[in-house]
């Protein structure tokens, strides 16, 4: 649902700006239509922080589906650009809710051995939604695309209604019986002993987290929480300053500079398909390779691809070198950059939000991290055009590449490996409470955990 809203602007804005459009818009209108979803995600992030521990993860995700559905209705009936502004802002509310609650929900329902893979599906499905809009939009009418996208939330309501609530949330609310029922639904083939042990592990985590009710200042008072804030905010800074939002927003315009036989519109569809493949690869790799190695490799390769793209622009515009016949280099570097970001840094920056924070402040923490990401994305998208117009587009790409290389240093020294660790083990490591014990002692500790 979120991805289809994000990808909708690429094929539709050119149609709306055409003389025969039923809603005539200017270039300024188009820029607002494209950016209003980012603006709407800010209050969506705030709202999620207040209701996720009150109503629960499942109910919040169902609520997120409402504005994502209403937005399509407004798009279908739109008669003025202002209606499209409102629809995009409303869709941003839903996207903001979803981006906060999805990592929490998946992080709490997934087994630790597959938590990384399932968490990567958040960005994978956003990419699939973008591909859905990109692939259908150029070949159908305005209303036909809107109706096609409106089908997705209908399917969501029909299917997600039957999913269980997070057992962690149910334990927070002292609903132990329902928590066990939820756990049985999530782990249908586990034995009673395994379910009891898992529930006891969850109880210990929840009791530890809720000994003192979480407050926003706990993010900075407790050493482990401070480290989690630094890691999550730092990863988002690296991701957004690598230029992802700007490059995705201007992909077609960037690729048109290549002047190759492959049209920019078709190249965008090809790119979306490759991003989807990369998302599948990320889901497969993250629990095998690990979070940290995948972050390091993709950030390094992303930085190198940005250097190549920046060098192309430098030669063409600053040094006035004739780059005819070499446009494929720009196509390849931009496509490779977005592909490699979809393989690691992009999904992991969001997926790890569900792993790093304790239960009692997870809602507030993930909301703040997503708010930070939305603001950075907005700033980078706006500043890209400003910097490119005043200093040259190669300057923007130099800035993006430098951010990636500095991000490698940050990842090496600050980001922990969370592969194969329970949420409790991650918290103990962040708070420097990990103790070396003989294997037999560890087994005894686990067996008598409560």
Secondary structure, DSSP 8 states (H G I E B T S, - for coil): -HHHHHHHHHHHHHHHTSTT-SS---HHHHHHHHHHHHHHHHHHHHHHHHHHHHH-HHHHHHHHHHHHHHHHHHHHH--SHHHHHHHHHHHHHHHHHHHHHHHHHHHHHS-TTTHHHHHHHHHHHHHHHHHHHHHHHTTS-HHHHHHHHHHHHHHHHHHHTTS---HHHHHHTT-HHHHHHHHHHH-TT--HHHHHHHHHHHHHHHHHHHSS---TTHHHHSHHHHHHHHHHHHHHHHHHHTTHHHHHHTHHHHHHTT--SS-HHHHHHHHHHHHHHHHHHHHHHHHHH-HHHHHHHHHHHHHHHHHHHHHHHIIIIIS----TT-HHHHHHHHHHHHHHHHHTHHHHHHHTHHHHS-GGGHHHHHHHHHHHHHHHHHHHHHHHHHHHHHH-HHHHHHHHHHHHHHHHHHHHHH----TT--HHHHHHHHTT------HHHHHHHHHT--
